[in-house]
Amino acid sequence: MDSFDITASALTAQRLRMDAISSNLANVNTTRKPDGSIGAYRRKNVVFAPIMEQAGNRFSMPGGGNFGDSIPMRGAKNGLSIGANGRPLLTGSVSHAEFNGAGVQVTQINEDDKNPMRMVYDPQHPDADAKGYVEMPNVNVVTEMVDMISASRAYEANVTALQSVKGMNQAALEI
């Protein structure tokens, strides 16, 4: 059943990624914030992180943390102590071989503040500044389309994996 959980987590993550991309494309010309104030839409990025598993215990690793970092836990007890921040810490030396992937999760959807906003000269636009420039979203349609194709292909690959696992389970039941 873990195979179903892993592919289901990947399908969910890719769907959320496609939703963010769709939002970016829909707001490519949005120069106002939801409250109506002037301010261009900022591109949304989806951040994935693995869900790691050790000896039946499941650990969530937001931000792709390193082993030995503070790791929020899902029902685990063995080999853990609580850090100063109240989050569990792995104790002792931990090798990568002791962990198995247990899926993927979306840890956050954040705004892209690395890419600058586009400034377009349009003195007739109602949101133009005193010099006639309008701050436009930092959304690049070509980048969004490439990301959409990538997310779509990843989604399709996970559907195929899910169908394969289902077929293997059915074959095992027939034996």
N, C-alpha and C positions, 0 to 999 in steps of 0.2 A: 504493500500500500504506500510505502515511501515514494515509489516512482510516481504515483499519481499526485502526491503532495508536491513533489519537486516540480513536475511539469505544470501543475496548477498554479504554483507560485510564479513561475516564469510567464505563464499566460497572463496572469493578473498584472505583473510588472510591465509587460510589453503593452498591455491595453492602456495602462496609466500613462506610459510614454507616448502612445499615439494620441491620447486625449490632450496631453500638454502640447504636442506638436500641432494638433488641430486648433487649439486655443491660440497658439502663436500665429498661425496662418490667418485665422479669423480676425486677429487684431493688428494686422500688418500696417494699417493706416490709422489706428486709434491714437488720437492726440489728447484725450481726456481720461482722467481717472474715473473709477466707478462712482465716486461722489460728485462728479461733474466739474471738479477743479482741473486746471490746466496741468498737464503732465502726461507724457507719452507712455504707452504700454511698455513694460519691460519683458523681454523674452523669458520664458520659463524653461528650466532645466530639471530633469528627473535624475536623482542620484540613487543608484542601486548599491546594495551590499549583500554579501553572501550570508546565508543562514548556515552556521557550522554545527556539526554534531560530533560528540565524543562519547563513546561507550554508552549510547542510549540517551545521553543528555544533549539538549539542544541549546546552542548559544547563538545569539544574534550579534552580528558584528557591524554596526553602523559605521559608515564612512570607510569601510574596508580596513578596519583597524588591524594592527599586527598582533600576533599571538603574544600573550603576556600583557597586552593592554587591558584596560578596564572593559569588560564585556558584559552587557546586559544579558541576563539569562532567562531561559524558558524552562522552569522546573528542574534545575540541575542542583546537585549537592556535592558530588565527588570532586576533590581537587580544587575547591574554590574557597576563597575568603572574601570578606567584604572590605572594600577600600574606604578611604576617608570620605569619599563622596557618596557612600551608601550603595555603590554598584559593586557587583562581584568582581573579583580579580582571580585570574588563574595563578596558582602557586607552583613553585618548582620549575624545572625545565620542561618545556613542552615542545615536541617536534611536530612538524607539519604532517607527518605520517599518521599521527594519532587522530587527526581530524578528517571527517568526510563531509562533503558538501551535502546540505539538506535543503537546497533551494536558494531562492533569491527574494529580496524584499526591496521595496522602495523606502528609503530612509527619510527622504525629504524631496520636496519640489521647491527649488529656490529660484529667485530672479537673477538673471544674468547681469551682473554689474561690471563685468570685465570688458565687454564690448561697448564702445561708446554709442550714444544715440546718434541718429542721422540728423543733420541740420539741412533743411531744404528751404531755398529762397522762394517764398510765395507771399508777397505782401498783402494779397487779397484774402488770405486765409484768416478766419476769425481768431485763431490761436497764435498768429504771428507776433513776434516780439517787436520792439521799437525799430529794429533794423530790417524787419521784413522776413526774418527766418522763423521757421516752424520746427520744433523738436519732434522728430518722427521716431517710431519704435526701432529698437536695435534688432529687428527681425530680418533675416536674409532668407528670401523665399527659396533660393537654390539649396541652401543648407538645410532648411526645414524639409524640403522634398527628399533630399538624400537621407535624412534621419527617418522620414516616414517610410521610405522603401526598406531601410535597414530594420526598423521595428516590425514592419509587415512580414518580412522574410523570417525574422526571428520568431514571430508568432506562428507562422506556417510551420517552421521546423519543430516547434514545441507541440503543435497539433499532431504532426506526423509521429513524433516520439510518443505522445499519449496514445495514439491509435496502435502503435507497435506494442506498447506495454499491455494494452487491452487485449490484443491478439495473443500475446504470450500467456497472459493469465487465463484466457479461454482455452488455449491449447493445454495448459497444465491441468485444468479442471477435467478435460476429456481423458486424461491418462488414467 
